[in-house]
Amino acid sequence: MTRATNSGHPGAGQYATSRRGGVSMNDIWQAQEAIGQRATPSMIARYLGRCEIDVRVLMTPEAAT
């Protein structure tokens, strides 16, 4: 099973309680392809059944110090 069981719930991306290991960029790329080019981090998080913060951390490049 590639999607969380609560992924169809409208608030699943923001309040997801099931954690199944880490989210990888491969998961995010697959979700973007399934949703379309205009996929936002919140749309991807809802699709994956994860919290939006987990997705945003991977999608934003780390600040150079």
For each residue, the residues with C-beta under 8 A, 3 or more apart:
1: 5
2:
3: 7 47 48 49
4: 7 12 16 18 20 48 49 50
5: 1 18 49
6: 9 12 16 17 18 49
7: 3 4 12 46 47 48 49
8: 12
9: 6 12
10: 46
11: 14 15
12: 4 6 7 8 9 15 16 46 49
13: 16 42 43 44 45 46 47 48 49 50 51 52 55
14: 11 42 45 46 51 52
15: 11 12 51
16: 4 6 12 13 19 45 49 50 51
17: 6
18: 4 5 6 49
19: 16
20: 4
21:
22:
23: 27 28 48 50 54 55 58
24: 27 28 58
25: 28 29 58
26: 29 30
27: 23 24 30 31 48
28: 23 24 25 31 32 44 48 55 58 59
29: 25 26 32 33
30: 26 27 33 34
31: 27 28 34 35 39 44 47 48
32: 28 29 35 36 37 39 44
33: 29 30
34: 30 31 47
35: 31 32 38 39 43 44 47
36: 32 39
37: 32
38: 35
39: 31 32 35 36 43 44 47
40: 43 44
41: 44 45 52 55 56 59
42: 13 14 45 46 52 55
43: 13 35 39 40 46 47
44: 13 28 31 32 35 39 40 41 47 48 55 59
45: 13 14 16 41 42 48 50 51 52 54 55
46: 7 10 12 13 14 42 43 49
47: 3 7 13 31 34 35 39 43 44
48: 3 4 7 13 23 27 28 31 44 45 55
49: 3 4 5 6 7 12 13 16 18 46
50: 4 13 16 23 45 54 55
51: 13 14 15 16 45 54 55
52: 13 14 41 42 45 55 56
53: 56 57
54: 23 45 50 51 57 58
55: 13 23 28 41 42 44 45 48 50 51 52 58 59
56: 41 52 53 59 60
57: 53 54 60
58: 23 24 25 28 54 55
59: 28 41 44 55 56
60: 56 57
61:
62:
63:
64:
65:
